[in-house]
């Protein structure tokens, strides 16, 4: 069997660099067709020189000259501009598109990859948050085309191997609770960017780290789970599990439950998305079963995590509400990271956007793009 050829979208980010670790450890199984980066042209050039992909896309056109000068592998075709990513995902040489782009930018590439019949290893949860209704036809588990990279959804998929979907009673998605899980509502008013970026368990990019702190990320994951596993919202529950050892659980109709456990390391779910249904040897830390462990759980406080509640409500409302949710959150998080607004204003901007933006036209890729654009403009103007 020939190596799987991977088009890695977002190769310079946290998921992207860890995916390349998996490739290094499995050279007889995986090859890199292409890599893409946003602005980090130096790291992207190093990846091109090491993995010698057929194509590389740098979204930041302003850095074209520096990138070209840094690339030593002349056979790699270089492209500049985000639009080339969606155009290249349909290339016949690609077996798997691993989408680790941040935010709405990953939506169109996911759609294009699925339309061309590619397997998609999905770390871009926003694809399903904003467009799950459109992507749903590609999600049948009988012939999986979407393989979750998120540790929580990977855990669920692993727990469901050999189990009929009709036997599921509930999915339990765990959440670390982020750095503010023991804060009071008053304490949130004192949160700084520096404090919010210090996640207690995971090393991630800035945007997803803030989403983890607000638990918008967990709301997205609940929505994603509903689409991936074809379940109603009431059959998916999130709980706070500060140790991040149990990544998710499946409760079955007979009362039994399965859980997937592991030391926090994204290389494990990345590799499983690429190896499914097989398992490959993995160079990740193991749990020491000869030591005593304490694993705790508690419910999600929707007052402390207002963004989580807003995400669930947007999914209930359906239509364009999830697209408004995602777009306004991206803008609010960016404004917080730029120190334009306080931490507590993130949820208020999202809430106000959901209240004010009401689009009722027929759902389509083009209309989602338009609503996304308008929602960003609206959220950018809000003062809280």
C-alpha positions as CSV (number, residue, x, y, z in Angstrom):
1,X,0.0,0.0,0.0
2,X,1.3,3.4,-0.9
3,X,1.7,6.2,1.6
4,X,-1.3,8.4,2.4
5,X,-0.8,11.8,0.8
6,X,-1.8,14.6,3.1
7,X,-2.6,18.2,2.3
8,X,-2.0,19.9,5.6
9,X,-3.9,23.2,6.0
10,X,-2.5,25.4,8.7
11,X,0.9,23.6,8.9
12,X,2.5,26.4,10.9
13,X,0.0,26.3,13.8
14,X,-0.1,24.0,16.9
15,X,-2.1,21.2,15.2
16,X,-0.1,21.5,12.0
17,X,3.3,21.2,13.6
18,X,2.2,18.3,15.7
19,X,0.8,16.6,12.6
20,X,4.2,16.9,11.0
21,X,5.6,15.1,14.1
22,X,3.3,12.3,13.3
23,X,4.5,12.3,9.7
24,X,8.1,12.1,10.9
25,X,7.3,9.1,13.1
26,X,5.5,7.3,10.2
27,X,7.5,8.0,7.1
28,X,6.5,4.6,5.6
29,X,2.8,5.5,6.0
30,X,2.5,9.2,5.4
31,X,3.7,11.8,2.9
32,X,3.0,15.5,2.6
33,X,1.4,16.7,-0.6
34,X,1.2,20.3,0.5
35,X,1.5,22.7,3.4
36,X,-0.1,26.1,4.0
37,X,0.6,29.0,6.4
38,X,-0.8,32.4,7.1
39,X,2.0,34.8,8.0
40,X,4.8,32.6,9.5
41,X,6.7,32.4,6.2
42,X,10.0,31.4,8.0
43,X,8.5,28.2,9.6
44,X,6.6,27.4,6.4
45,X,9.9,27.6,4.4
46,X,11.6,25.3,6.9
47,X,8.7,22.8,6.5
48,X,9.0,23.0,2.7
49,X,12.7,22.4,2.8
50,X,12.3,19.4,5.1
51,X,9.2,17.6,3.7
52,X,9.6,18.7,0.1
53,X,5.9,18.9,-0.7
54,X,4.5,19.3,-4.2
55,X,2.7,22.6,-3.2
56,X,2.9,25.3,-0.6
57,X,0.5,28.2,0.0
58,X,1.4,31.3,2.0
59,X,-1.7,33.4,2.6
60,X,0.2,36.6,3.3
61,X,1.1,37.9,-0.1
62,X,3.2,40.7,1.4
63,X,5.8,38.2,2.4
64,X,6.2,36.6,-1.0
65,X,9.7,37.7,-1.6
66,X,11.1,36.6,1.8
67,X,9.4,33.2,1.4
68,X,10.7,32.6,-2.1
69,X,14.2,33.4,-1.0
70,X,14.0,31.0,2.0
71,X,12.6,28.0,0.1
72,X,15.5,25.7,-1.0
73,X,13.3,23.0,-2.6
74,X,12.8,24.3,-6.1
75,X,10.4,21.6,-7.2
76,X,7.7,22.8,-4.7
77,X,5.1,25.0,-6.5
78,X,4.5,28.1,-4.4
79,X,1.2,29.9,-4.2
80,X,0.3,33.2,-2.5
81,X,-3.2,34.0,-1.2
82,X,-5.8,32.1,0.8
83,X,-8.0,31.5,-2.2
84,X,-5.5,28.9,-3.5
85,X,-6.1,26.6,-0.6
86,X,-9.7,25.8,-1.6
87,X,-8.7,25.5,-5.2
88,X,-6.0,22.9,-4.4
89,X,-7.8,20.5,-2.1
90,X,-9.4,18.7,-5.0
91,X,-6.1,17.7,-6.5
92,X,-6.3,13.9,-7.4
93,X,-3.0,13.1,-5.7
94,X,-4.4,14.0,-2.2
95,X,-5.8,11.2,-0.1
96,X,-6.5,13.2,3.1
97,X,-7.1,16.9,3.7
98,X,-6.1,17.7,7.3
99,X,-7.8,21.0,8.0
100,X,-6.4,22.9,11.0
101,X,-7.1,26.4,9.8
102,X,-8.4,28.8,12.4
103,X,-12.0,30.0,12.4
104,X,-14.3,30.6,9.4
105,X,-11.3,30.4,7.0
106,X,-11.5,26.6,7.1
107,X,-15.2,26.4,6.1
108,X,-14.8,26.6,2.3
109,X,-11.8,24.3,2.1
110,X,-13.8,21.7,4.1
111,X,-16.7,22.0,1.7
112,X,-14.5,21.8,-1.4
113,X,-12.6,18.8,-0.1
114,X,-15.8,16.8,0.7
115,X,-17.3,17.8,-2.7
116,X,-14.2,16.3,-4.4
117,X,-14.6,13.0,-2.4
118,X,-11.6,13.5,-0.1
119,X,-11.3,12.2,3.4
120,X,-11.1,15.1,5.8
121,X,-9.3,15.0,9.1
122,X,-11.0,17.9,10.7
123,X,-9.5,20.1,13.4
124,X,-11.4,23.2,12.2
125,X,-14.6,22.8,14.2
126,X,-16.0,26.0,12.8
127,X,-16.7,24.2,9.6
128,X,-19.4,22.2,11.3
129,X,-20.5,25.0,13.6
130,X,-21.4,27.3,10.7
131,X,-22.2,24.8,8.0
132,X,-23.2,21.5,9.6
133,X,-26.5,21.6,8.0
134,X,-24.9,21.8,4.5
135,X,-22.1,19.3,5.3
136,X,-24.4,16.7,7.0
137,X,-24.7,14.5,3.9
138,X,-20.9,13.8,4.2
139,X,-21.1,12.7,7.8
140,X,-22.5,9.1,7.6
141,X,-20.4,6.8,9.8
142,X,-21.1,3.9,7.5
143,X,-18.5,5.3,5.1
144,X,-16.7,8.0,7.1
145,X,-15.4,11.0,5.2
146,X,-14.9,13.3,8.1
147,X,-12.5,12.1,10.8
148,X,-12.4,14.3,13.9
149,X,-9.0,15.6,15.1
150,X,-10.3,17.2,18.3
151,X,-9.4,15.0,21.2
152,X,-13.0,15.0,22.5
153,X,-14.6,13.8,19.2
154,X,-11.7,11.4,18.6
155,X,-12.4,9.9,22.0
156,X,-16.1,9.4,21.1
157,X,-15.2,7.8,17.8
158,X,-12.8,5.4,19.5
159,X,-15.5,4.5,22.1
160,X,-18.0,3.8,19.3
161,X,-15.9,1.2,17.4
162,X,-18.0,-1.9,17.3
163,X,-21.1,-0.2,18.8
164,X,-24.4,0.5,17.0
165,X,-25.2,4.2,17.0
166,X,-28.8,3.5,18.0
167,X,-27.5,2.3,21.4
168,X,-26.1,5.7,22.4
169,X,-28.0,7.3,25.3
170,X,-25.7,10.3,25.8
171,X,-22.3,11.7,24.9
172,X,-20.3,13.3,27.7
173,X,-17.7,15.8,26.5
174,X,-15.1,16.8,29.0
175,X,-13.7,20.3,29.4
176,X,-10.7,21.5,31.5
177,X,-12.6,24.6,32.4
178,X,-9.6,26.7,31.4
179,X,-7.6,29.1,33.6
180,X,-10.7,30.7,35.2
181,X,-12.7,27.6,36.3
182,X,-12.3,28.6,40.0
183,X,-13.0,32.4,39.5
184,X,-16.1,34.3,40.6
185,X,-18.1,36.4,38.2
186,X,-16.5,39.4,39.8
187,X,-13.1,38.0,39.3
188,X,-13.6,37.8,35.5
189,X,-13.7,41.6,35.4
190,X,-10.0,41.5,36.3
191,X,-8.9,39.0,33.6
192,X,-6.0,40.2,31.4
193,X,-4.9,38.9,28.1
194,X,-1.8,37.4,29.7
195,X,-3.8,35.5,32.3
196,X,-6.3,34.2,29.6
197,X,-3.5,32.9,27.4
198,X,-2.1,30.6,30.2
199,X,-4.1,27.4,29.7
200,X,-3.5,25.0,32.6
201,X,-3.4,21.8,30.5
202,X,-2.9,22.4,26.8
203,X,-0.5,24.3,24.5
204,X,-2.6,25.9,21.7
205,X,-2.8,29.0,19.5
206,X,-4.0,32.3,21.0
207,X,-7.5,32.2,19.5
208,X,-8.4,28.7,20.6
209,X,-6.9,29.3,24.0
210,X,-9.2,32.2,24.6
211,X,-12.1,30.1,23.3
212,X,-11.2,27.5,25.9
213,X,-11.1,30.1,28.7
214,X,-14.6,31.3,27.8
215,X,-15.7,27.8,26.9
216,X,-17.1,28.9,23.6
217,X,-14.8,26.2,22.3
218,X,-16.7,23.6,24.3
219,X,-20.0,25.0,22.9
220,X,-18.6,24.6,19.4
221,X,-17.6,21.0,20.3
222,X,-21.1,20.1,21.5
223,X,-22.5,21.5,18.2
224,X,-19.8,19.5,16.3
225,X,-20.7,16.3,18.1
226,X,-24.4,16.7,17.3
227,X,-23.6,16.9,13.6
228,X,-20.8,14.2,13.6
229,X,-22.8,11.6,15.5
230,X,-26.3,12.6,14.4
231,X,-27.7,13.3,17.8
232,X,-30.1,15.9,19.3
233,X,-28.6,18.5,21.6
234,X,-30.2,17.0,24.7
235,X,-28.1,13.8,24.1
236,X,-24.8,15.7,24.3
237,X,-23.5,17.1,27.6
238,X,-20.3,18.9,28.7
239,X,-18.7,18.5,32.1
240,X,-15.7,20.1,33.8
241,X,-12.9,17.6,34.2
242,X,-9.8,19.7,35.3
243,X,-7.3,16.9,34.9
244,X,-8.0,16.4,31.1
245,X,-7.2,12.7,31.3
246,X,-10.7,11.4,30.2
247,X,-11.3,13.1,26.9
248,X,-14.9,12.0,26.4
249,X,-17.4,9.3,27.4
250,X,-20.3,7.5,25.7
251,X,-23.2,6.3,27.9
252,X,-25.2,3.5,26.3
253,X,-28.9,2.6,26.7
254,X,-28.1,-0.3,28.9
255,X,-26.5,2.0,31.5
256,X,-22.8,1.2,30.7
257,X,-20.3,3.8,29.7
258,X,-17.1,3.8,27.8
259,X,-14.3,6.4,28.2
260,X,-11.1,7.2,26.3
261,X,-8.2,8.2,28.4
262,X,-4.7,9.6,27.7
263,X,-2.1,12.2,28.8
264,X,-3.0,15.5,27.1
265,X,-1.1,15.3,23.7
266,X,-2.8,16.2,20.4
267,X,-0.5,13.8,18.5
268,X,-2.7,10.9,19.6
269,X,-6.0,12.1,18.1
270,X,-4.2,13.5,15.0
271,X,-2.6,10.1,14.4
272,X,-5.9,8.3,14.9
273,X,-7.7,10.5,12.4
274,X,-5.0,9.4,9.9
275,X,-4.8,5.8,10.8
276,X,-8.5,4.9,11.4
277,X,-9.6,2.2,11.6
278,X,-6.1,1.0,12.4
279,X,-3.9,2.0,15.3
280,X,-0.2,2.7,14.8
281,X,2.5,2.8,17.4
282,X,2.6,6.2,19.0
283,X,5.4,8.3,20.5
284,X,3.3,9.9,23.2
285,X,3.4,9.8,27.0
286,X,1.6,7.0,28.8
287,X,-0.5,7.1,32.0
288,X,1.4,5.6,34.9
289,X,-1.1,3.0,36.3
290,X,1.2,2.3,39.3
291,X,0.5,5.7,40.7
292,X,-2.5,7.0,42.5
293,X,-4.8,9.3,40.5
294,X,-7.7,11.5,41.3
295,X,-10.1,12.5,38.5
296,X,-12.9,14.9,39.3
297,X,-16.0,16.2,37.4
298,X,-18.4,19.0,37.9
299,X,-21.2,20.7,35.9
300,X,-20.6,23.7,33.7
301,X,-21.6,27.0,35.3
302,X,-23.4,28.8,32.5
303,X,-23.1,32.1,34.3
304,X,-19.3,31.8,34.6
305,X,-19.2,30.6,31.0
306,X,-21.8,32.7,29.2
307,X,-20.3,31.9,25.8
308,X,-21.1,28.2,26.3
309,X,-24.8,28.9,26.9
310,X,-24.8,31.3,23.8
311,X,-23.4,28.5,21.6
312,X,-26.1,26.0,22.7
313,X,-28.8,28.5,22.1
314,X,-27.5,29.4,18.7
315,X,-27.6,25.7,17.7
316,X,-31.2,25.5,19.0
317,X,-32.1,28.6,16.9
318,X,-30.5,27.0,13.9
319,X,-30.4,28.7,10.5
320,X,-27.7,31.4,10.4
321,X,-27.4,31.8,14.2
322,X,-24.3,29.6,14.4
323,X,-22.7,31.6,11.7
324,X,-23.4,34.8,13.6
325,X,-22.2,33.2,16.8
326,X,-18.8,32.2,15.2
327,X,-18.2,35.5,13.3
328,X,-19.0,37.7,16.2
329,X,-16.9,35.6,18.6
330,X,-13.9,35.7,16.2
331,X,-14.1,39.5,16.2
332,X,-14.7,39.8,19.9
333,X,-11.7,37.5,20.7
334,X,-9.5,39.5,18.3
335,X,-10.5,42.7,19.9
336,X,-9.7,41.3,23.4
337,X,-6.3,40.0,22.3
338,X,-5.6,43.5,20.9
339,X,-6.7,44.9,24.3
340,X,-9.5,47.0,22.8
341,X,-12.2,45.4,25.1
342,X,-12.2,43.7,28.5
343,X,-12.6,39.9,28.8
344,X,-16.2,40.1,30.0
345,X,-17.2,42.0,26.8
346,X,-16.5,38.9,24.6
347,X,-19.8,37.2,25.5
348,X,-21.7,40.5,25.5
349,X,-20.6,41.3,21.9
350,X,-21.7,37.8,20.8
351,X,-25.0,38.1,22.6
352,X,-25.8,41.4,21.1
353,X,-24.9,40.2,17.6
354,X,-27.2,37.2,18.0
355,X,-30.0,39.5,19.1
356,X,-29.7,42.0,16.3
357,X,-28.8,39.9,13.2
358,X,-31.7,37.9,11.8
359,X,-31.3,36.4,8.4
360,X,-34.1,34.2,7.1
361,X,-33.0,33.4,3.5
362,X,-32.4,29.9,2.3
363,X,-29.2,28.5,3.7
364,X,-26.3,28.2,1.2
365,X,-22.5,28.5,1.1
366,X,-22.7,31.9,-0.5
367,X,-25.4,33.2,2.0
368,X,-23.3,31.9,5.0
369,X,-20.3,33.9,3.6
370,X,-22.5,37.0,3.4
371,X,-23.9,36.6,6.9
372,X,-20.4,36.0,8.2
373,X,-19.1,39.2,6.6
374,X,-22.0,41.3,7.9
375,X,-21.7,39.8,11.4
376,X,-18.0,40.7,11.6
377,X,-18.7,44.3,10.6
378,X,-21.5,44.5,13.2
379,X,-19.4,43.0,16.0
380,X,-16.5,45.3,15.2
381,X,-18.6,48.4,15.7
382,X,-20.1,47.4,19.1
383,X,-19.1,49.2,22.2
384,X,-19.9,47.4,25.5
